[in-house]
Amino acid sequence: MATRRLGILVAASLLLTALFASGCGGPKRGGPVEVVYWTGWSGFELDLIQKMVDEFNAGNPGIHVRVLSVFGSYEKVRIAFAGGDVPDVCSAVWSDELAGYAMRGALTPLDEYFKASGRRPDEWVPGAWKMQQYHNHTWGLLGTLTANFIVYNKAGFEAKGLKPPTNLAEWAKVNSALMIRNSRGGYKQYGMRPSSLLDWAYIFGGHWFEPETGKVTATDPRNVAALRFLQDFAEKNDIRRMEVFESTFGSQQTPSGPFFTGKQQMMPTGPWIAQFIDRYAPKGFRYDAFAYPAPAGGRPDCTTLNASVFVIPAASRHKQEAWTFLNWFLSPKQNKRFCVGISNGSPLKVVAASPEIQSQKLLRFSAEIAGGPNAFGPPQMPIWQMYIAEIQRAEDKAVHGGGDPATLLKAVQVKIEKELKRAQLEAVY
């Protein structure tokens, strides 16, 4: 089996070599050091990156950064890391993958570069800084940071005499008032369907992992309460009819998106949705946002954080030059330019507080709750993606009538504890 796996990796590496042949070239003789940069952005975001890279190259004659978009090819990026066929710097890594890559020794620890450049941990908002750490080392730097929250249709609320809810009990009343069903019991409009146990567990006061002790906490009673809430909602409101209704939704990145057509009056999202509202919503469309509503004893203004992470692979051939570019790109001046340009929040305190961010409604709200005490990024554990899959599987079984929440999360606990021990046996860090 090991030989077969090795063969697959070698074949994948050769395939990636062919795919990225122009992106993994060696240094040019007598010319500047070439730094190959893989990014997951495309479209207008890639255009902005290319413009910034061109400016960096013009101001740093000893380094030439070459950008390659790997948009839609994240699985190939993972294979490339496994095969050692990597770029010099990469932002096509999700924040929840960082610990897994670090554990396997696939990344360069940035501590010495970071210190030598005079950067300080307190430049980053606390939740963001934690997301970059694993076993007391810094393995990547966040380029963006967005909080999750709920946007709502102001006209739809006003038509029903509703106000934005401040807690879960108020949210339940608002959500019921926004539901419109047809004569056959199907849905014509609803507020929202709560989903994502991962998020709701934090809102209910729970957590999934303790980095300090390495303890898996899937069976936290507040996690169980969150899953029971999702299950009760699904049963009360007939989740299968809701799913039939949702099958009529268009993409949120088109004019037929359910939030734009009025089918959905409340939508969990992040600040980046502003650009699509501006582009696709009907003229005069009015909206605002509120934080996820917490139950009594839960966490108010709770949010989970998403981020794009810049890393230097362990196999990078030009680490110092890669850091020079990375440090420039994530300086406050350039980071503000990039985040504002793509309507994303910033992990840097000074940028998050800047007039350019604060003048935009959703970016301002995202920065406010992302910097608060109840903001949670992915816990830095090496099998977090597997953990997420198991949490989602438990949620799916619960809301479709498949079992008791406590029993389902007990199964998650047992499996993840076993897999975590196995992963730690193979850990480099």
N, C-alpha and C positions, 0 to 999 in steps of 0.2 A: 504493500500500500504506500509506504514511504517513497519507494522508487517511482511509483506512478504519480504521486503528488509532485515530486521533484520534476518529473517530465512535463507535467502540466504547467508548472511555474516557468520552466525554461521556455516552453512553447509560447506562453503568454508574454514572457519578456521579449522574445524575438518578434512577436506580433507588435508589441508596443514600440520596439525599436523601429519597426517599419512605419508605424503610425506617426510617431513623433520624431522621425529621422531629422527633420529640419529643426526640431526643438531641442535636441540633446547633443548638438555638435560640440566639438572640442574647442579649445581656445585658438584664436587666430594668431598666427606667428607675427610678431612685430606690431600688432595692433592692440587695442584695448582688451581687457579681460572680458570675455563674454559671459554674462549671467543670464541663464535661462529661467524664465518665470512662467509658471503655469497658474492660470486663474480660472475660476469657475464662472466668472461673469461673461455676459455676451451683450450684444446689441449696444444701446446707448451707454451702458455701464462700461463695456469694453472700450468703446470709443474714448470715454473720459480717461480710462486707465492708460490707453495708448498715448493720449495727449500728455498726460503727466510723465509717463516714461520718457517720451521724447524730450521733455524739458530736463529731466534728470540726466539723460545722456548728454545733452548739450552742456550741462554744468559740471559734468564729471568725465572729462576726456579719457581717463584711464579705465573707465568701465562702460560697457555697452550692454544694457538690459534688453533682452529679446522676449516679447510676450507671446504666449500661445494659449488660446482659450481651450479648455477641456470641458466646456459646458455640456452637460448631459452625459459625461463619460466618467462619473465619479468611481464607478466600479473598476474601470481601467486604471484609474489613479491608484486604487488600492492594490491592484495587481502589480503596478509599476513599483510601488513601495516594497512589495514582497520580493520582487525580482532585483531590486537595487538599481533599476533603470529610471532614475529620478532627475528632476530639475534641480537648480540651485536654490530656488525659493518657490514656495507654493502657497496659494491661498484657496486651493480647492480641497480644504479639509474642514469638516464640520467640528464644532466645538465639542460635541459628544463623542468624537472619535479620538480626541487628543491623547487621553490617557492610554488608550489601547495602542496607539502608535508609539508613545513614549515607553510603555512597558516592554515592547518588543525591541527597543533600541533603534528604532527607525528614524528618530529625530535628533537634532543637535540641541543640547541644553544651551539656553541663551544667557544664562546668568552672567558669565564673564563679559560677554559683548555688551550686555545691558548695563552692567556696572561701569565699564570703561567708557561708555558713551554718556555717562552722567544722567541717565534716565532714572526715575524714582517710582517705586510701586504706588505711591500715593497720587500719581498722575491719573491712575485708572480708578473708576468707581469701584467700591469694594467687591460687589458681585462679579464684576468683570475680571478683577485681579485674581480672584479665586479660580475662575474658569481656566486660567493660564497655568495653573500650578498642578504638579503631581509629584508626590514624594519630595516636597521641599525644593523643587527645581522649576524654573520657568521654561516651558517647552514650545511656546508659541505666543504671539501677541495678537490681540483682537483688533481687527480693522473696523468693524462695525458692531453695534450692539442695539438690539431692538427688544422692547418689552411687548408682551401679549396683553391685549385688553379687548373690550367690546365696543364697536361703533354702532350707532343707532340712527334710524331715519327720523329726523326731528318732526317732519310733517306727519308721519305715521303716529308718532307719540301724541302730538298735539290734537290730532283728529279724535283720539280716544281720551283726551284729558289726562295723559300719563306724564310722569316725571321720571328721570333716570333713577333706577333703584340704588339704594345705598347698602343693602344687605340681602341675604338670600331669600328671606320671607317676602320682601318687597319685589324682588326679581320674579318670584313665582307668580305673584298677582299680575304683574305687568305682562309676563309671558303668556299667561292664560287670556288676558284681555286682547292680545294681539292675534290670537288664533282664530282663523275663519275656516270653517269646514263646509263641504258641499252636502247635498241631500243624501249621498251614499256613505257619508262618514269620512271621505277623503279630505285632504288638506288643500285649501286654496291660498292660504297665507299662514305663516307662523312667525313668532318672535325669533326663537332659536332653539336648536336641540343641543343640550349640554352633552359634551363628549370629551374625551381625553382624560382618563383617570389620572394619568401622570400629573397633570396640572391641578385637577380638582383635589387631589390628595394634599397638595401644599395649601390650597385654599382652606381646606378643612383643618389645617394645623399639623398634618402628617409630614413624613419624609421617607426617603427610600434607602438612604445609605449614610453611614457615619464614617467619613474619611479618617477621622482621628483614631478610631478603633478598628476600622475595617468591617464593621458589623452591617449585615444586610437587614433592613427593617421593613420588608414588604408587609408584614403582619401588624404593623402599627395600627392600633384601634381606630385612629383617625383616617388612615387609608381605607380601612374596612368601611367606615361610615361614608366616605366619599363614594365608594363603589356601590354601596347600598342606595345612596341618593340617585346615582345614575340608573340603577336597575329599577327603582321605584318610578322614576320619571318615564322610562321606556315602557313600563307596563301600563301606567296610567294613561299615557298618550298614544299607545299603540305604535310602537316603533316601526313596525312593518309598513303601516300606512305612511308614516313620515318618510321612510326610505323610498317608497314609491313616488311620493311628492318630490323628494330631492333628486330623483332620476330625471326630472324635467328641468333641472337647473342648468343654466349655461355656465361657462367659465367666468370667474370673477374678473378675468382679464379681457373681457369682451363686453359689449353693450347688453348682452343677454344675461349677465350675472344676476343672481337672484336678489342681491342687495340693491341693484340698480333698477330692477323691474318691480320691486315692491313685494315679491314673494317672501322675502326674508327681511324682517324689520330690525333684527339685531345680529351682528356678525362678529365672532371672535377673529381677531386679526392683529396686525402690527402697523406701525406708522407708514410703512411702504405702500399701504393701500391708497394713500392720498393721491399718488400719481395716477392710479387707475380710476379713482373717482373723478379726478379732473378730466381724464381722457374719455371715459365711457358713460358716466352718469348723465341723466337728463339735465338740460339746462335749468338752473335754479335749484338743483338738488341740495338739500341742507342736511348736515349730519354733525354729530358730536360723539364723544367717547366717554366711557366710564370704566372703572376697574372691575374685575371679576367680583361678584357679590359673595361675601363670606357669611357662613352661618354663625350663630352665637358660639363663641369660643374659638372661632376660626381666625384666619389672618386677614385683616382689612388691607386693601390696596396691594394684594398679593399678585405676583406675576412670575412667569417663567421667562428666561432670557434666551434669545437666539443670537448667534454671532458668527462672523466669518473670521477664520483664524489664519494668520500668516505663520508659516514654519520654514525652517531650514532643514532639509533632510540630512540624516547622518552621512549619506553618501554624496552630498554636495561636493563638487570639486573646487568651489570658490566661496568658502564660507565667509571670509572677511568681506569680500566685495558684495556678497548677498546681504550681509548684515548692513553694510553701508546703504544699500538701496532700501532695505526694509526699514531702517531707522529713519531715513528721509521720508519715505512714504507714510510712515505713522507718526511723523512729527505733528504737533498741533496744527500748524498752518496747512499742511497738505491733507491731514485727516479731515479737517473741517471742509476743505474744498471737495474732497471725495464724498463724504457723508451727505452734505447738503446737495451735491450734484445728483446723488442716486436716492434721495429721500430716505436715508437710513439714519438711525441714531448713532452716536459716537460713544465709545468706551472711555474716552478721555474727559475728565471733569471740566477742564477749561473749554473744551469744544462744546460739551453738552450745555454749558451755561452761556454760550455765545449768543449774540443777538440773531445770528443767522438761523440757529436752531430754535431759540425761544420765540421767534416770530412766526413759526409754523405750528399750528394747533396740535397736530398729532405727534410731531417730533418733540414738542415741549412736554406733552403728557407722557410720552414714552420715557423721556429723560427723567421726569419727576418720579415715576414709580420704579424705574430701573435703578435709581440711586437710593431707593428706600430700603428699610430693613427686611421687607418681605419679598425681595427679588431673589430668584433661585436659578442659577445656571445648572448645567448638567453636573452631577457629582462626579468628581474625578476618580472614577473606577474603571479598570481596564476592560470590562465586559459590559459597559453601559448599554451599548446597542442591543446586545442579546437580552439584557434586562428589560429594555423598552419593549422589545417584541413580546416577551412573556407578560408584561403588564397589559399590553394591548390585547393579547389572547384572552387573558382573564376577563377584561372588560367586555370583549365581544361575547364570551360565553354568558356572562352575567346579564347583559341587557337583552340577549335573545333567549332568556329563560333557561340558561344552562347550568345553574347551580348557585349554591350559597356563597356570598362574597368572602366570608371568612375562610371557607374551605378552599376557594379558588386562590386566594392570596397566600394561603399556607403552602399550596403546591408551588407557587412562584418562589416563595422563600426557600423551600427545600432545594429546588433546582438551581437557583442562582448561588446559593451557598456552595453547592457541590461544584458548579462550573467555575466559581471564583477561586476555589482552592486549586483546581486543576490549572487555571491560567497562571496563578502565582508560582507554580512549580516551574513554568517556562519563562518567567519574567527576567529580563535583563536589568531593569530598574524596579 
